[in-house]
C-alpha cells in the first residue's frame, strides 16, 4: 500500500475514534488528525497515528468498564422558566482574544461535524442516549443546588451529543445557562441561552431566561425584544407582557434623559465657542416645526 493511502486510512480511523470517545484527551486526537493532514507523505506521522490510536483504544476499554448512571428522575419545575428541562418536550413556539477563542470553537465544531458524518445512524443514536443520561445527572445536581457539578455534566453531554440532534443540544445549553444564572454568571448564562436559541429559535424558556438576564445587566432594549418575542410565542405570558410594557416606559425615560444630557453638553460646548464673540447659546432659539424638524432664530441681547 502507498504511504499516502496508508496515512489517509489511518487518519480516518483516528478521526472516527476521537468521535467515539468522551475522554479528556479527545482534543489531542483531533489536533493529531489536523497535523497528519497537514503533513501527508511524512513517514513519522504513521507512528503518531499508531500511538494515538492505541491510547484512545485503551480509554474506550476503560470507559466501557465503568458503571453507567441510569437515573431517570423527573425534574420538577422550580419556577416558570428557571428550572432545567428533562426531555425534548418544549413547544415550538469583546476583545481580540475572545474573538480568537470563538474562531477556535467554530473550527473545532466544524471539524467534529465533519467527523460525525462518518458515524452510522445507530452510532449517533447511541451517543445521543449516552448524552441524555449525562444530562439527567446534571439535572439531579441542579435540583440539589450543586450548580458547578451540573455545569460539568451538561458540558460533557454537549461534547457527546451529535450535531444531528439540535433540539436536544439546545436543552443542554439552556440547562447549563440556568446553572450560570443561579451562580450569577450572567454573561455566560446569556451565551448559553443564545446558543440554545440558535438551535431552537422558538424555545420559550430560553427566551424568557435570556430576557431576565438582559434586564439584570441593564441591556433594556435586548430584554424588551426578548419579552416581546415571548408574548408572540405564547400570548398567555401575561408576566412577560406586563414587563415589556414597563421596560418600554423605562427605555423612553432613559432616552429622554440621554437626549437632555446630550443637549446640555452641546450647549456648554456652544457657549465655549461663542464666548469670545460676546455671544452664548441663549442668543439662538430652537423652534420645532410640525414635521419635527428644527429651525434656529437669532436673538440679539
BATITOR-89799 format. One line per 10 residues: number of its first residue (from 1); their letters; for each residue x, y negated, z of N, C-alpha, C. Coordinates in nm, 3 decimals, decimal comma. Each point is the difference from the previous one (the first is absolute). Layout:
<rs>
NUM = a = X Y Z X Y Z X Y Z  ...;
</rs>
This chain:
<rs>
1 = xxxxxxxxxx = 0,085 0,120 0,000 -0,085 -0,120 0,000 0,088 -0,124 0,000  -0,035 -0,103 -0,082 0,077 -0,124 -0,005 -0,012 -0,072 0,133  0,109 -0,075 0,031 0,003 -0,068 0,132 -0,115 -0,097 0,017  -0,035 -0,077 -0,109 -0,108 -0,099 0,011 -0,134 0,067 0,028  -0,023 0,119 -0,065 -0,125 0,071 0,025 -0,005 0,051 0,143  0,115 0,046 0,048 0,008 0,052 0,137 -0,030 -0,111 0,100  0,054 -0,120 -0,026 -0,024 -0,114 0,089 -0,146 -0,039 -0,001  -0,059 -0,003 -0,119 -0,142 -0,038 -0,012 -0,089 0,093 0,079  0,022 0,133 -0,015 -0,083 0,096 0,072 0,021 -0,010 0,150  0,124 -0,019 0,040 0,030 -0,011 0,143 -0,062 -0,126 0,058;
11 = xxxxxxxxxx = 0,003 -0,108 -0,077 -0,058 -0,127 0,047 -0,150 0,013 0,020  -0,066 0,066 -0,098 -0,144 0,019 0,013 -0,032 0,084 0,123  0,082 0,100 0,025 -0,022 0,085 0,117 0,015 -0,081 0,127  0,104 -0,083 0,007 0,024 -0,083 0,118 -0,114 -0,098 0,022  -0,048 -0,060 -0,110 -0,112 -0,094 0,012 -0,124 0,069 0,053  -0,026 0,123 -0,049 -0,117 0,074 0,045 0,010 0,033 0,147  0,120 0,036 0,044 0,022 0,033 0,141 -0,022 -0,122 0,087  0,048 -0,117 -0,046 -0,012 -0,121 0,081 -0,144 -0,038 0,022  -0,087 0,034 -0,094 -0,142 -0,029 0,018 -0,064 0,097 0,099  0,048 0,122 0,005 -0,064 0,102 0,081 0,042 -0,005 0,147;
21 = xxxxxxxxxx = 0,104 -0,074 0,032 0,046 -0,007 0,139 -0,035 -0,134 0,060  -0,034 0,001 0,129 -0,027 -0,125 0,070 0,110 -0,026 0,103  0,118 0,057 -0,020 0,110 -0,021 0,092 0,052 -0,141 -0,010  0,077 -0,041 0,103 0,054 -0,136 0,003 0,103 -0,024 -0,107  0,049 0,106 -0,064 0,106 -0,017 -0,099 -0,054 -0,009 -0,142  -0,132 -0,012 -0,014 -0,060 -0,008 -0,135 0,062 -0,110 -0,082  0,022 -0,117 0,062 0,055 -0,114 -0,075 0,139 0,034 -0,056  0,077 0,080 0,077 0,134 0,036 -0,047 -0,008 0,079 -0,130  -0,101 0,090 -0,007 -0,013 0,083 -0,119 -0,046 -0,082 -0,119  -0,088 -0,098 0,028 -0,045 -0,089 -0,107 0,118 -0,079 -0,055;
31 = xxxxxxxxxx = 0,085 -0,055 0,093 0,118 -0,074 -0,044 0,093 0,088 -0,080  0,011 0,125 0,044 0,089 0,094 -0,069 -0,050 0,022 -0,143  -0,131 0,016 -0,014 -0,056 0,020 -0,134 0,026 -0,118 -0,090  -0,012 -0,123 0,057 0,032 -0,121 -0,076 0,144 0,005 -0,049  0,091 0,033 0,092 0,142 0,000 -0,034 0,030 0,102 -0,109  -0,066 0,115 0,011 0,022 0,106 -0,099 -0,042 -0,048 -0,138  -0,115 -0,067 -0,006 -0,048 -0,052 -0,128 0,097 -0,100 -0,060  0,061 -0,082 0,088 0,092 -0,102 -0,048 0,135 0,057 -0,041  0,031 0,120 0,048 0,132 0,058 -0,027 -0,009 0,132 -0,076  -0,101 0,014 -0,086 -0,012 0,124 -0,076 0,127 0,028 -0,080;
41 = xxxxxxxxxx = 0,040 0,123 0,008 0,118 0,040 -0,073 0,122 0,013 0,088  -0,011 -0,048 0,127 0,114 0,012 0,091 -0,011 0,130 0,078  0,106 0,070 0,003 -0,001 0,135 0,056 -0,031 -0,001 0,149  0,048 -0,105 0,073 -0,016 0,001 0,146 -0,145 -0,014 0,042  -0,089 -0,048 -0,088 -0,141 -0,016 0,039 -0,065 0,135 0,026  0,045 0,106 -0,069 -0,058 0,132 0,022 0,023 0,047 0,142  0,119 -0,031 0,052 0,030 0,039 0,137 -0,092 -0,072 0,097  -0,024 -0,130 -0,026 -0,088 -0,079 0,088 -0,141 0,057 -0,002  -0,048 0,038 -0,119 -0,134 0,058 -0,010 -0,009 0,127 0,084  0,099 0,084 -0,012 -0,001 0,126 0,071 -0,005 -0,022 0,150;
51 = xxxxxxxxxx = 0,088 -0,091 0,050 0,004 -0,027 0,144 -0,132 -0,057 0,049  -0,058 -0,094 -0,075 -0,125 -0,064 0,042 -0,115 0,100 -0,002  -0,003 0,086 -0,103 -0,108 0,097 -0,011 0,002 0,097 0,117  0,122 0,043 0,040 0,012 0,091 0,114 -0,050 -0,067 0,127  0,035 -0,127 0,016 -0,041 -0,074 0,120 -0,150 -0,014 0,007  -0,063 -0,032 -0,114 -0,145 -0,015 -0,003 -0,068 0,133 0,026  0,050 0,106 -0,060 -0,059 0,131 0,019 0,001 0,038 0,147  0,111 -0,034 0,068 0,010 0,028 0,143 -0,105 -0,077 0,077  -0,021 -0,127 -0,038 -0,102 -0,083 0,065 -0,139 0,060 -0,019  -0,027 0,047 -0,122 -0,131 0,055 -0,031 -0,028 0,124 0,085;
61 = xxxxxxxxxx = 0,100 0,084 0,017 -0,018 0,121 0,080 -0,031 -0,035 0,145  0,075 -0,099 0,054 -0,022 -0,039 0,139 -0,137 -0,063 0,018  -0,047 -0,076 -0,101 -0,132 -0,062 0,008 -0,109 0,107 -0,002  0,018 0,105 -0,081 -0,100 0,106 -0,010 -0,018 0,072 0,132  0,108 0,005 0,083 -0,004 0,073 0,126 -0,062 -0,082 0,113  -0,022 -0,132 -0,025 -0,057 -0,086 0,105 -0,150 0,025 0,010  -0,056 0,001 0,124 -0,146 0,014 0,014 -0,070 -0,122 -0,054  -0,112 0,018 -0,067 -0,074 -0,110 -0,060 -0,110 -0,044 0,094  -0,018 -0,131 0,013 -0,105 -0,057 0,082 -0,131 0,003 -0,078  -0,101 0,067 0,054 -0,127 0,012 -0,071 -0,110 -0,078 0,068;
71 = xxxxxxxxxx = 0,041 -0,099 0,082 -0,099 -0,080 0,071 -0,088 -0,076 -0,097  -0,133 0,023 0,007 -0,092 -0,064 -0,094 -0,106 -0,081 0,075  0,032 -0,051 0,121 -0,099 -0,074 0,076 -0,048 -0,121 -0,078  -0,126 -0,035 0,018 -0,056 -0,117 -0,067 0,035 -0,124 0,079  0,026 -0,109 -0,073 0,042 -0,125 0,061 -0,122 -0,089 0,020  -0,039 -0,025 0,128 -0,114 -0,086 0,027 0,038 -0,144 -0,027  -0,094 -0,076 -0,051 0,024 -0,140 -0,036 0,011 -0,085 0,125  0,111 -0,078 0,013 0,017 -0,090 0,113 -0,075 -0,130 -0,025  0,009 -0,050 -0,122 -0,069 -0,121 -0,039 -0,050 0,019 -0,141  -0,067 -0,101 -0,051 -0,057 0,009 -0,135 0,106 0,028 -0,104;
81 = xxxxxxxxxx = 0,116 -0,066 0,013 0,104 0,019 -0,101 0,138 0,015 0,061  0,006 0,026 0,132 0,131 0,009 0,065 0,048 0,144 0,015  -0,092 0,097 -0,007 0,039 0,139 0,014 0,065 0,050 -0,127  0,073 0,112 0,013 0,063 0,060 -0,117 -0,097 0,096 -0,066  0,025 0,033 -0,125 -0,087 0,090 -0,076 0,054 0,141 0,002  -0,093 0,095 0,013 0,037 0,141 0,002 0,011 0,057 -0,141  -0,105 -0,019 -0,080 -0,007 0,067 -0,130 -0,029 -0,099 -0,110  -0,003 0,052 -0,122 -0,027 -0,081 -0,119 -0,151 -0,018 -0,013  -0,059 -0,083 0,094 -0,145 -0,016 -0,001 -0,041 -0,145 0,003  0,090 -0,090 -0,034 -0,034 -0,142 -0,002 -0,078 -0,033 -0,126;
91 = xxxxxxxxxx = -0,106 -0,080 0,015 -0,082 -0,035 -0,116 0,078 -0,089 -0,094  -0,025 0,018 -0,134 0,066 -0,087 -0,096 -0,051 -0,142 0,022  -0,025 -0,047 0,008 -0,051 -0,133 0,024 0,102 -0,105 -0,055  2,646 -1,152 0,305 0,066 -0,084 0,095 0,144 -0,015 -0,045  0,072 0,055 0,038 0,140 -0,030 -0,031 0,047 0,095 -0,110  0,123 -0,028 -0,059 0,053 0,086 -0,106 0,018 0,142 0,051  0,041 0,013 0,128 0,024 0,132 0,056 -0,130 0,081 0,001  -0,110 -0,066 0,034 -0,128 0,069 -0,001 -0,039 0,042 -0,141  0,030 -0,086 -0,097 -0,029 0,033 -0,140 0,077 0,123 -0,044  0,127 0,010 0,044 0,082 0,116 -0,034 -0,061 0,127 0,058;
101 = xxxxxxxxxx = -0,049 -0,009 0,124 -0,061 0,116 0,065 -0,124 0,044 -0,078  -0,081 -0,098 -0,044 -0,119 0,033 -0,077 0,036 0,069 -0,131  0,104 -0,049 -0,067 0,043 0,060 -0,126 0,046 0,143 0,022  0,077 0,023 0,109 0,048 0,135 0,030 -0,118 0,093 0,026  -0,102 -0,050 0,074 -0,117 0,083 0,030 -0,075 0,035 -0,127  -0,016 -0,099 -0,089 -0,069 0,024 -0,126 0,076 0,104 -0,082  0,133 -0,015 -0,007 0,081 0,095 -0,076 -0,013 0,140 0,058  0,003 0,010 0,134 -0,010 0,131 0,064 -0,137 0,062 -0,025  -0,105 -0,082 0,011 -0,135 0,051 -0,025 -0,015 0,048 -0,144  0,055 -0,077 -0,093 -0,010 0,039 -0,141 0,075 0,130 -0,026;
111 = xxxxxxxxxx = 0,115 0,014 0,066 0,079 0,123 -0,019 -0,076 0,120 0,056  -0,058 -0,017 0,121 -0,075 0,109 0,060 -0,124 0,032 -0,083  -0,060 -0,104 -0,057 -0,117 0,021 -0,084 0,036 0,085 -0,123  0,119 -0,028 -0,054 0,046 0,077 -0,116 0,027 0,144 0,039  0,065 0,020 0,114 0,028 0,136 0,046 -0,129 0,076 0,031  -0,099 -0,073 0,049 -0,127 0,063 0,035 -0,067 0,065 -0,120  0,030 -0,051 -0,118 -0,059 0,055 -0,122 0,046 0,144 -0,025  0,110 0,039 0,064 0,050 0,136 -0,018 -0,073 0,100 0,090  -0,081 -0,050 0,095 -0,071 0,089 0,091 -0,127 0,053 -0,065  -0,036 0,120 0,036 -0,127 0,056 -0,047 -0,114 -0,058 0,084;
121 = xxxxxxxxxx = -0,122 0,019 -0,047 -0,116 -0,050 0,075 -0,009 0,065 0,137  0,034 0,128 0,008 -0,004 0,070 0,129 0,102 -0,057 0,097  0,119 -0,032 -0,052 0,104 -0,058 0,085 -0,041 -0,138 0,050  -0,062 -0,078 -0,086 -0,047 -0,132 0,041 -0,107 0,012 0,108  -0,092 0,095 -0,018 -0,106 0,020 0,097 0,058 0,044 0,134  0,101 0,086 -0,005 0,065 0,047 0,122 0,063 -0,116 0,076  0,065 -0,090 -0,073 0,063 -0,116 0,064 -0,107 -0,095 0,056  -0,111 -0,012 -0,069 -0,109 -0,084 0,050 -0,052 0,054 0,133  -0,022 0,131 0,006 -0,052 0,063 0,122 0,096 -0,021 0,116  0,129 0,017 -0,027 0,100 -0,019 0,106 0,002 -0,145 0,047;
131 = xxxxxxxxxx = -0,010 -0,094 -0,093 0,001 -0,141 0,037 -0,124 -0,035 0,083  -0,114 0,063 -0,029 -0,121 -0,024 0,077 0,016 0,050 0,143  0,068 0,113 0,016 0,025 0,053 0,134 0,087 -0,097 0,081  0,100 -0,056 -0,066 0,088 -0,096 0,068 -0,076 -0,128 0,031  -0,088 -0,042 -0,091 -0,084 -0,118 0,025 -0,089 0,023 0,122  -0,054 0,122 0,013 -0,084 0,032 0,115 0,079 -0,013 0,130  0,127 0,039 -0,004 0,085 -0,018 0,118 0,013 -0,148 0,033  0,015 -0,082 -0,105 0,008 -0,144 0,021 -0,127 -0,054 0,063  -0,116 0,049 -0,046 -0,128 -0,044 0,058 -0,009 0,035 0,148  0,053 0,117 0,034 -0,001 0,043 0,141 0,085 -0,096 0,083;
141 = xxxxxxxxxx = 0,118 -0,036 -0,050 0,085 -0,095 0,072 -0,067 -0,137 0,010  -0,073 -0,038 -0,105 -0,069 -0,130 0,003 -0,104 -0,002 0,112  -0,078 0,107 0,011 -0,103 0,007 0,104 0,062 -0,005 0,139  0,123 0,048 0,010 0,070 -0,001 0,129 0,081 -0,127 0,021  -0,017 -0,096 -0,092 0,071 -0,130 0,006 0,151 0,014 -0,013  0,045 0,110 -0,059 0,142 0,020 -0,029 0,024 -0,049 -0,143  0,002 -0,131 -0,016 -0,004 -0,058 -0,135 0,129 0,019 -0,079  0,114 -0,007 0,066 0,127 0,021 -0,072 0,010 0,143 -0,053  -0,043 0,096 0,083 0,002 0,139 -0,045 -0,098 0,020 -0,116  -0,114 -0,067 0,009 -0,099 0,010 -0,108 0,057 -0,056 -0,130;
151 = xxxxxxxxxx = 0,071 -0,112 0,011 0,062 -0,061 -0,119 0,096 0,099 -0,066  0,079 0,069 0,082 0,094 0,099 -0,054 -0,073 0,110 -0,077  -0,112 0,046 0,054 -0,075 0,108 -0,066 -0,060 -0,048 -0,132  -0,057 -0,120 0,000 -0,060 -0,051 -0,124 0,108 -0,021 -0,107  0,117 -0,047 0,044 0,110 -0,020 -0,094 0,045 0,133 -0,060  0,008 0,102 0,085 0,039 0,133 -0,048 -0,105 0,055 -0,096  -0,127 -0,022 0,032 -0,108 0,048 -0,087 0,007 -0,067 -0,137  0,032 -0,129 -0,002 0,011 -0,072 -0,127 0,115 0,051 -0,086  0,106 0,046 0,065 0,114 0,055 -0,075 -0,038 0,130 -0,070  -0,094 0,073 0,058 -0,035 0,132 -0,052 -0,119 -0,006 -0,095;
161 = xxxxxxxxxx = -0,098 -0,083 0,032 -0,124 -0,003 -0,080 0,028 -0,044 -0,143  -0,037 0,079 -0,099 0,027 -0,034 -0,140 -0,071 -0,128 -0,044  0,059 -0,070 -0,096 -0,060 -0,121 -0,054 -0,131 0,031 -0,073  -0,021 0,128 -0,031 -0,121 0,041 -0,070 -0,125 -0,013 0,088  0,019 -0,031 0,129 -0,113 -0,014 0,092 0,002 -0,140 0,062  -0,034 -0,102 -0,081 0,009 -0,139 0,047 -0,092 -0,032 0,116  -0,118 0,058 0,004 -0,094 -0,033 0,107 0,052 0,051 0,135  0,057 0,120 0,000 0,057 0,054 0,124 0,117 -0,087 0,046  0,083 -0,042 -0,095 0,115 -0,085 0,034 -0,048 -0,136 0,053  -0,109 -0,052 -0,055 -0,050 -0,130 0,046 -0,044 0,009 0,146;
171 = xxxxxxxxxx = -0,060 0,111 0,039 -0,042 0,018 0,139 0,121 0,006 0,092  0,106 0,067 -0,045 0,122 0,008 0,081 0,061 -0,139 0,020  0,002 -0,079 -0,107 0,051 -0,137 0,011 -0,086 -0,082 0,097  -0,132 0,012 -0,015 -0,091 -0,077 0,085 0,014 0,041 0,146  0,011 0,130 0,026 0,016 0,047 0,138 0,131 -0,050 0,060  0,106 0,001 -0,080 0,128 -0,052 0,050 -0,013 -0,150 0,027  -0,075 -0,070 -0,086 -0,024 -0,142 0,023 -0,073 -0,024 0,131  -0,094 0,088 0,035 -0,072 -0,013 0,126 0,095 0,011 0,119  0,099 0,087 -0,012 0,101 0,014 0,107 0,082 -0,128 0,013  0,046 -0,053 -0,112 0,077 -0,125 0,003 -0,085 -0,114 0,057;
181 = xxxxxxxxxx = -0,128 0,002 -0,031 -0,091 -0,102 0,052 -0,009 0,009 0,152  -0,010 0,120 0,053 -0,004 0,021 0,144 0,128 -0,049 0,067  0,113 0,017 -0,071 0,130 -0,042 0,053 0,028 -0,147 -0,029  -0,095 -0,067 -0,066 0,012 -0,141 -0,038 0,114 -0,024 -0,099  0,031 0,102 -0,078 0,093 -0,016 -0,112 -0,084 -0,044 -0,121  -0,045 -0,124 0,006 -0,103 -0,045 -0,096 0,046 0,005 -0,145  0,124 -0,041 -0,027 0,048 -0,001 -0,138 0,006 0,142 -0,056  0,051 0,094 0,081 0,007 0,140 -0,045 -0,140 0,056 -0,021  -0,091 -0,037 0,089 -0,138 0,047 -0,012 -0,064 -0,050 -0,129  0,027 -0,126 -0,034 -0,055 -0,057 -0,124 0,056 0,073 -0,122;
191 = xxxxxxxxxx = 0,130 0,031 0,003 0,061 0,072 -0,112 -0,066 0,136 -0,021  -0,025 0,071 0,112 -0,061 0,132 -0,013 -0,145 -0,009 -0,048  -0,073 -0,099 0,049 -0,138 -0,019 -0,047 -0,002 -0,034 -0,149  0,095 -0,081 -0,042 0,009 -0,037 -0,142 0,034 0,122 -0,085  0,090 0,085 0,050 0,034 0,123 -0,072 -0,123 0,090 -0,012  -0,078 0,008 0,108 -0,122 0,081 -0,002 -0,098 -0,053 -0,104  -0,012 -0,133 -0,007 -0,095 -0,061 -0,094 0,049 0,007 -0,144  0,131 0,005 -0,020 0,053 0,020 -0,135 -0,045 0,135 -0,055  -0,006 0,099 0,089 -0,039 0,136 -0,041 -0,152 0,017 -0,002  -0,068 -0,073 0,087 -0,146 0,016 0,014 -0,061 -0,137 0,027;
201 = xxxxxxxxxx = -0,025 -0,080 -0,106 -0,044 -0,139 0,015 -0,130 -0,019 0,077  -0,085 0,101 0,005 -0,130 -0,013 0,068 0,002 0,059 0,141  0,117 0,011 0,058 0,017 0,058 0,133 -0,040 -0,107 0,103  -0,125 0,004 0,045 -0,058 -0,105 0,085 0,077 -0,018 0,130  0,035 0,110 0,064 0,068 -0,010 0,129 0,134 -0,073 -0,014  0,073 0,027 -0,107 0,128 -0,067 -0,022 -0,020 -0,148 -0,031  -0,107 -0,033 -0,072 -0,030 -0,141 -0,031 -0,028 -0,077 0,128  -0,084 0,055 0,087 -0,034 -0,067 0,126 0,121 -0,012 0,092  0,079 0,106 0,001 0,119 -0,003 0,086 0,097 -0,107 -0,047  0,024 -0,008 -0,131 0,093 -0,101 -0,051 -0,055 -0,140 0,020;
211 = xxxxxxxxxx = -0,133 -0,016 -0,012 -0,061 -0,131 0,022 0,030 -0,051 0,141  -0,016 0,087 0,098 0,028 -0,040 0,139 0,147 -0,033 0,019  0,087 0,079 -0,065 0,144 -0,024 0,012 0,038 -0,134 -0,061  -0,055 -0,032 -0,116 0,029 -0,129 -0,063 -0,045 -0,115 0,091  -0,114 0,018 0,064 -0,050 -0,105 0,090 0,094 -0,017 0,119  0,054 0,112 0,048 0,091 -0,006 0,115 0,126 -0,080 -0,030  0,050 0,011 -0,123 0,123 -0,073 -0,034 -0,031 -0,132 -0,071  -0,125 -0,044 0,012 -0,044 -0,132 -0,048 0,005 -0,013 -0,152  -0,017 0,111 -0,071 -0,015 -0,006 -0,145 -0,150 0,003 -0,029  -0,062 -0,117 0,021 -0,146 -0,006 -0,001 -0,060 0,024 -0,138;
221 = xxxxxxxxxx = 0,066 -0,050 -0,105 -0,054 0,018 -0,135 -0,004 0,148 -0,037  0,109 0,072 0,034 0,005 0,144 -0,030 -0,103 0,076 0,084  -0,014 -0,042 0,127 -0,098 0,065 0,087 -0,142 -0,019 -0,054  -0,030 -0,123 -0,043 -0,133 -0,029 -0,055 -0,028 0,086 -0,123  0,099 0,013 -0,087 -0,018 0,080 -0,122 -0,032 0,145 0,035  0,069 0,055 0,102 -0,025 0,139 0,039 -0,137 0,017 0,065  -0,039 -0,094 0,085 -0,133 0,009 0,062 -0,110 -0,009 -0,106  0,020 -0,087 -0,098 -0,098 -0,011 -0,109 -0,006 0,129 -0,081  0,117 0,061 -0,021 0,003 0,127 -0,073 -0,073 0,108 0,079  0,018 -0,001 0,132 -0,067 0,099 0,085 -0,151 -0,012 -0,011;
231 = xxxxxxxxxx = -0,051 -0,123 -0,004 -0,144 -0,022 -0,013 -0,049 0,047 -0,137  0,083 -0,020 -0,103 -0,036 0,047 -0,134 -0,009 0,152 -0,003  0,095 0,066 0,069 0,001 0,146 0,002 -0,116 0,055 0,083  -0,032 -0,070 0,108 -0,106 0,046 0,090 -0,076 -0,121 0,054  -0,113 -0,034 -0,062 -0,077 -0,118 0,042 -0,050 0,006 0,144  0,004 0,118 0,062 -0,046 0,010 0,139 0,107 -0,042 0,100  0,118 -0,037 -0,048 0,109 -0,043 0,089 -0,027 -0,143 0,048  -0,091 -0,012 0,096 -0,040 -0,133 0,050 0,113 -0,070 0,074  0,081 0,076 0,073 0,112 -0,060 0,071 0,097 -0,064 -0,098  0,028 0,070 -0,109 0,090 -0,054 -0,102 -0,060 -0,123 -0,066;
241 = xxxxxxxxxx = -0,132 0,002 -0,021 -0,068 -0,114 -0,063 0,010 -0,124 0,090  -0,026 0,019 0,130 0,007 -0,113 0,094 0,142 -0,053 0,010  0,098 0,091 0,003 0,140 -0,042 0,008 0,041 -0,076 -0,124  -0,048 0,043 -0,116 0,031 -0,069 -0,126 -0,054 -0,143 0,002  -0,120 -0,018 0,052 -0,058 -0,134 0,009 0,081 -0,088 0,095  0,041 0,058 0,111 0,081 -0,076 0,097 0,134 -0,039 -0,060  0,063 0,094 -0,070 0,131 -0,029 -0,060 -0,011 -0,105 -0,109  -0,109 0,003 -0,075 -0,019 -0,100 -0,106 -0,003 -0,140 0,060  -0,067 -0,016 0,114 -0,004 -0,130 0,069 0,138 -0,037 0,053  0,071 0,100 0,056 0,135 -0,027 0,052 0,094 -0,045 -0,111;
251 = xxxxxxxxxx = -0,009 0,066 -0,114 0,086 -0,035 -0,113 -0,032 -0,140 -0,050  -0,128 -0,035 -0,004 -0,040 -0,134 -0,043 0,056 -0,105 0,094  -0,013 0,022 0,132 0,053 -0,094 0,099 0,152 -0,010 -0,012  0,065 0,114 -0,019 0,146 0,000 -0,013 0,044 -0,080 -0,122  -0,069 0,019 -0,112 0,036 -0,072 -0,122 -0,021 -0,150 0,014  -0,107 -0,039 0,069 -0,026 -0,143 0,023 0,110 -0,060 0,087  0,041 0,076 0,100 0,107 -0,046 0,089 0,131 -0,014 -0,077  0,030 0,099 -0,084 0,122 -0,005 -0,081 -0,004 -0,117 -0,097  -0,118 -0,026 -0,055 -0,016 -0,112 -0,093 0,026 -0,133 0,071  -0,055 -0,014 0,122 0,020 -0,123 0,077 0,147 -0,019 0,035;
261 = xxxxxxxxxx = 0,066 0,110 0,039 0,142 -0,008 0,035 0,083 -0,039 -0,122  -0,033 0,056 -0,115 0,074 -0,030 -0,123 -0,018 -0,146 -0,039  -0,124 -0,051 0,008 -0,025 -0,141 -0,033 0,072 -0,092 0,098  0,006 0,041 0,127 0,071 -0,080 0,100 0,148 -0,010 -0,032  0,060 0,112 -0,042 0,142 0,000 -0,035 0,025 -0,082 -0,126  -0,092 0,009 -0,096 0,014 -0,080 -0,122 -0,012 -0,149 0,031  -0,088 -0,034 0,094 -0,017 -0,140 0,039 0,126 -0,053 0,066  0,060 0,082 0,087 0,126 -0,041 0,065 0,109 -0,022 -0,104  0,007 0,091 -0,097 0,101 -0,014 -0,105 -0,027 -0,126 -0,083  -0,127 -0,024 -0,031 -0,035 -0,119 -0,077 0,036 -0,128 0,072;
271 = xxxxxxxxxx = -0,026 -0,005 0,130 0,035 -0,119 0,079 0,150 -0,023 0,000  0,077 0,110 0,004 0,145 -0,013 -0,001 0,049 -0,061 -0,131  -0,062 0,039 -0,110 0,040 -0,050 -0,132 -0,048 -0,144 -0,021  -0,120 -0,032 0,048 -0,059 -0,132 -0,025 0,047 -0,109 0,097  0,056 0,041 0,113 0,040 -0,097 0,102 0,094 -0,108 -0,053  0,105 0,032 -0,080 0,090 -0,105 -0,052 -0,072 -0,106 -0,084  -0,117 0,034 -0,051 -0,075 -0,095 -0,083 -0,109 -0,073 0,078  0,002 0,019 0,130 -0,100 -0,066 0,084 -0,139 0,058 -0,016  -0,006 0,124 -0,043 -0,128 0,066 -0,021 -0,009 0,127 0,085  -0,119 0,054 0,007 -0,022 0,128 0,067 -0,112 0,073 -0,073;
281 = xxxxxxxxxx = -0,024 0,120 0,040 -0,107 0,077 -0,065 -0,137 -0,060 0,028  -0,008 -0,086 0,102 -0,127 -0,067 0,029 -0,040 -0,095 -0,112  0,099 -0,039 -0,084 -0,031 -0,086 -0,114 -0,066 0,076 -0,115  -0,007 0,130 0,014 -0,058 0,082 -0,107 -0,116 0,081 0,057  -0,112 -0,011 -0,063 -0,119 0,071 0,044 -0,035 0,110 -0,101  -0,024 0,118 0,054 -0,041 0,112 -0,085 -0,152 0,010 0,001  -0,057 0,010 -0,116 -0,144 0,017 -0,012 -0,029 0,124 -0,084  -0,082 0,087 0,057 -0,034 0,125 -0,069 -0,125 -0,020 -0,085  0,011 0,038 -0,127 -0,114 -0,012 -0,090 -0,094 0,118 0,009  -0,106 -0,005 -0,077 -0,101 0,107 0,002 0,056 0,132 -0,051;
291 = xxxxxxxxxx = 0,101 -0,009 -0,086 0,060 0,122 -0,056 0,101 0,064 0,093  0,031 -0,069 0,112 0,098 0,053 0,094 0,138 -0,057 -0,018  0,022 -0,075 -0,109 0,130 -0,063 -0,023 0,011 -0,129 0,081  0,124 -0,046 0,016 0,025 -0,120 0,081 0,050 -0,114 -0,089  -0,037 -0,123 0,042 0,056 -0,120 -0,063 0,067 -0,084 0,108  0,103 -0,076 -0,037 0,077 -0,080 0,096 -0,026 -0,148 -0,026  -0,039 -0,070 0,105 -0,024 -0,145 -0,008 0,101 -0,073 0,088  0,059 -0,107 -0,053 0,099 -0,079 0,075 -0,072 -0,109 0,078  0,040 -0,015 0,128 -0,059 -0,103 0,085 0,112 -0,087 0,057  -0,002 -0,130 -0,030 0,103 -0,093 0,046 -0,022 -0,030 0,148;
301 = x = 0,114 -0,011 0,075 -0,010 -0,035 0,142 -0,053 -0,142 0,017;
</rs>
